[in-house]
Amino acid sequence: MKTALIIGASGIIGRAHIRNLAGREDVRIIAASRTPEANLPDNAVAYPADLTTGNFDPAPLKDVTHALYCAYVNAHGFEADRVPNVALMNGALDLCEACPNLTHITLMQGNKAYGSHLGPFKTPAKESDPRIQGGHFYDDQLDALTARADKRGWSWSVLRPHVVIGPALKSPMNLMAVLGAYGTLQKAKGKPFAFPGPAAAFTPIYQATDSDILSRAIDWCGIAEKAHGEIFNITNGDYFRWTNVWETVANFFDLHAAPPQNIKLAETMGNDGPLWARLADEHNLLERDLDAMVSWGFGDYVFGTTWDVMSDATKIRKFGFWDFVDTEVMLIDRLEQLRTLKIIP
């Protein structure tokens, strides 16, 4: 019996992993988050834990065999993110030390490990690339993990997705929520589906990672011994340009696909809270608070990237993980899922 502790269970990655492990008779899930998670499958239990205080009940953790760390603090700035996210990781490692049967931890990182947020960088990025100048909190978290793992005898793996796509209501980095809310609000206002970034961001190569593929990679890392002690890029396995998929996304909302307008979503959509609340009431949506569901700033970051973003996914394939998906198809499937789940109308 595998018992999986998911630290950060409320976000896109945590929720996807819970969904993919749901119903498995050989897996028990402990969903750790600051507030108890609702609507969990039968083989999952909620575990409220505030990692910033160190106050938690060790009793439910006695059977934990595998841990996933996918928590994140959004401090509204790449440098400001560093201190709280390192502190959160240390709190998570303290939590893991209360798991006497823990064998493996999977740490979630991302393409910022290669400096993708800073400007043009070496592409395709490889796991063997050196750390970026000045570092990132990913480096600090990995150093903390490896030190604690050496001390406690745990194995570990690191996964580096980019722009994880999936349904979630409590994640600051949720591109599906941004696209879903943007398209819904543009339609309600009678406006076209214009690409909100500059023209220079409409054509570069980009990539994404489906949350279900990422979850399967997490499961694989925990049981494949050759994946232990390794870092892996994990994406859908293809690349795309917004200019080639924008019309497809616009068609989902029955909107006209307009060219780039170079607007800031945080400014132009920031006053649409009352409109969203009205739409939520009309369509019985799960979330009335637009600010709680969407980070327009994250959308501005994604749609403002004017350079190629490419990860080399060769290594994880060489090690035996082959799952892939067509990103254009995935975008529409995920928007349909948001509609089915009553996250967008």
N, C-alpha and C positions, 0 to 999 in steps of 0.2 A: 504494500500500500504506500503510495506516494502522497505526502502532505505538502502542498505548495502554499507558502506564505507570500502574498502579493502585497508589497509595500507601495502604496499609491494606487489603490484599487478603484478610485473614482475617475481616473483619467482615461484617455483613449486606449492606451496600451494595457492598463490594468483591467479595464472592462472587457477588452477584446480577449485577453487571456482567460478571464473568468468564463466568458461565453464559449470559448473553444474547449475548455476543460469541463464544461457543464455536462452532467449526466454520466460521466465516466465512473464506472464502479471501482476502478483502481486508483482514483485520485480524490483526495479531500482538499478543499480550498479554504484558506483563512484569508479573508479580504480585509486588509488593514488600511484604515484611513482615519482622518481626524474625527469625522462623524460617522456613525454606523451606516453601512451601505444597505440600501433597500433593494427589493426585487431580485434577490440572489437565488441561484438554482439550489436544488435539494442537497447537493454535495458541497455546499459552501456555507460558511458562517461569517458573520460580520465581526470584526475585531477593531473596536475603537482604540486608537493609540495616537498620542500627541508626541511626536519624536523630538519636539523642541523642549519638552519638560523632563523627559526620561521617566514619566509615570506610565507604567503599563503593567498588566497582569501576566506573569510568566506561565501560569498554569495551562492556558490553551495552546501553548507553543511546544509542549513536550514531544509531540510527534512530528514536528516539522522536519522535512528532509531536504526541501528545495526552497530557495527564496529568490524572488524577483524584485529588484529595486527599480522602480519607474516613477518615483516621486519627484516633484519639482516645485520650487518656489519662484514665482515671477516677481522680481524686484524692479522691473521696468528699466532694464539696462544691462548690457552684457557684463560690465564690470561690477555693477551693483548686485548682480546675481551671485557672485562668487561666494561671499561670506555666508549668506543664509543657506545656500545649497551644500556647501561643505559641512556646515553644522548639521543639516538634515541628514546627510550621509552618515556622519558619525553617530547620530541618534539611531539610525537604522542598523548600524553595525552593533550597537549596544543591544538593540532588540534581538538581533541574530544570535548574540552570545547567550541569550536566554533560551535558545533552541538546542537542547543537548544532543539531538539526533540529526542536526543539519549537516549535509554533505556538500551542497553546491549553491553558489550565488551567481545569478546573472545580473549584470549591471547594464543599464540602458544609457547610451551616450547619443551621439549624433554627428552630423557633418561639421558642426562648429569645431570639432576636434582638429579639422584641417584648415580652419579659418574661413569657411564659406560665408560667414557673416561679415567679414572684414573687407571683402572685395575680391577681385579675380585671384584665383589660387590654382595650384597645379592640379590639372585634371587629366585622366580620371584619378581621383584620390585613392591611394592604397594604404592599407593598414600599417605598412612598414614606413610610411612617411614620418619625418621627425615632428615632434611637438611644435606648435606654433610659438613664435616669439612672444614672450610675456605670459604664455600659458593660458589655460582655461580651467574652470572648476572641474571639468571632466578629468583633467590630469590629477588634481588634488583628490578627487573621489577615488580614482583608480589606485593611487598610491596608498590611500587609507585602506582600501579593500585588500590589496595584496599584502600589506603589513599584517592586517588582522587575520587574513586567511592563512598566512605562513604560521602564525602563532597558534591558530586553532585547528589547523589541518583541513580547512575547507578547500574545495576546488572552486574555480570561478571561470566565467566567460564574460566577454563584453560584446554587445551588439550596437552597431552604429547605423540606424535607419535615418531617413531624411523625409520630413513632412509626412508624418504618419496620418493616414486617412482612415477614419472610422467614426462611428457614432459615439458621442459623449456629451454630457451637459456640463461637466465640471472640469474642463481643461482649457487653460489659457492659450494653448497652441493647437487649435482645432480648425484646420482649413475647411473642412466640410461645413462646420457651423458658419464660417465666414461666407462661403459660397452660397449656402442655403439661405441665410438671412439676407444677404445682398440681393440675390435674385428675387426673393419674395418681396422685399421692400421696393425694389425698382419696379416690379410689376404693379404693386399696390399704388405707386406714385405715377404710373403711366410713363415711365422712363425706359430707355433701351438698356440692354445689358452691355454696358461699355467696360472694356478692360480698364481697371482703375489706375494702373501703373503707367510709367512713361513708355514711349514707343520702343526705347532701347531694351525694355524688360519683356517685350512681347515675343521676341525671336530667339533668345539664347536657349541652349539646351538645359532642360530641367529634369527632375526625377521625383519620385514619391515612393512611399512604402505602405502597402495595404496592411491594416492592423491585423487581419487574420493570418497573413503570411508571417508577419512579425511574431505573432503568438506561437505559430508552429515552429518557428526558429528558436524561440525561447524554450519550448518543450524539448526540442532536439538537442540544444546545448546542454541541458541537464542530464541527458542520458548517454550522449555520445562522448566517450572518454577522450577521443582525439580532439574534441572541441574545448576541452578543459585547459585553462591557461592561455586561451587564444582570444584575439580581437577580430571581429568580422563586420564588414560592411554588409548591410542587408537592405535591398530595394526590391521593387517589382520585377527587376530584370530587364527593363527597357528604359528609354528616355523619351521625352516629348518636348514640344515647344508650345507655349500658350497660344500662339497664333494659329496652330493647327487643331486645337481642341476647343477653342473658345466658342465657336458656333455650335458645337455639339452640346456644350453646357447651356448655352443660351436657349437652344431648342427645348431643353428639359423644362424650362420655365415659360415656354411659348413667347419668348422675347426676341427682339431683333439684336443680333450681335453687332455692337458698335465698336469702332476702333479705339485705341488707347486715348484716355483723357487726362492722364497724369494728375489725378486727384488724390487727396489723402482721405482714406475711409474714416479714420479717426475723427476727422473734422466734418466731412460731409454727411456721415451717417450717425454722428454722435447725438443728434437731437431726435432720432427716430424711435426713441423708447416708447412714447405714448402710442405711436402708430403700431409698433410691434405688440404692445399690450392689447390693443383693440383686436388685432388679427388673432392673437392667441386666444382671446375670449370667444371670438367668432368660430374658430376652428378647433377649440378644445385642446390647445397645444400644452405640452408639459411645462414649458417655461415662459412666463410672462415678462420676466426681467431681461431685457436685451443685453444689458451690460454683464449680467451673470452668465450669459450663454456665449457671447462673442467677444473676442479680442480683436478690435479693428486694427490695433497697432500691429498685431501679428500678421494680419492680412496685408498691411502696408509693407511689412518686411518681405513677405513672399513675393508680392506683385511689384516690388521695387528693386528686385535683384536683376541687375543688368549684365551679369556675367554668367558663363556656363557653370552649372552645378552637376557634377558627375562623380559617382563613386564606382570604383572597380569592384565588381561582385564576383570576381573569379575565385578568390580564396575560399569563400564559403561553399562554392560548388565543388571545388577540389576536395573539400573535407566531407562532402556527402549530402549537402542540403540543396535541393534542386527546385523548390517551389517557385512559381512565377505567375504573373497575371498581366494582362494588357491594361495599361493605365487609363486609356481613354474609356474603355468599357467599365473599368472599376469606378471611375468618377461618377458615371451615371448610376451604376448599381448602388453606390453609397448614398447618393442623393435620394434615390428611391427608398432606401432604408430609412433615411431621416423622415421621409414622408410617412412611411408605414408606422414608424415609432411615434408619430405625432410630435416630432421636433420642429418640422416645418409643415405648412399646409399644402 
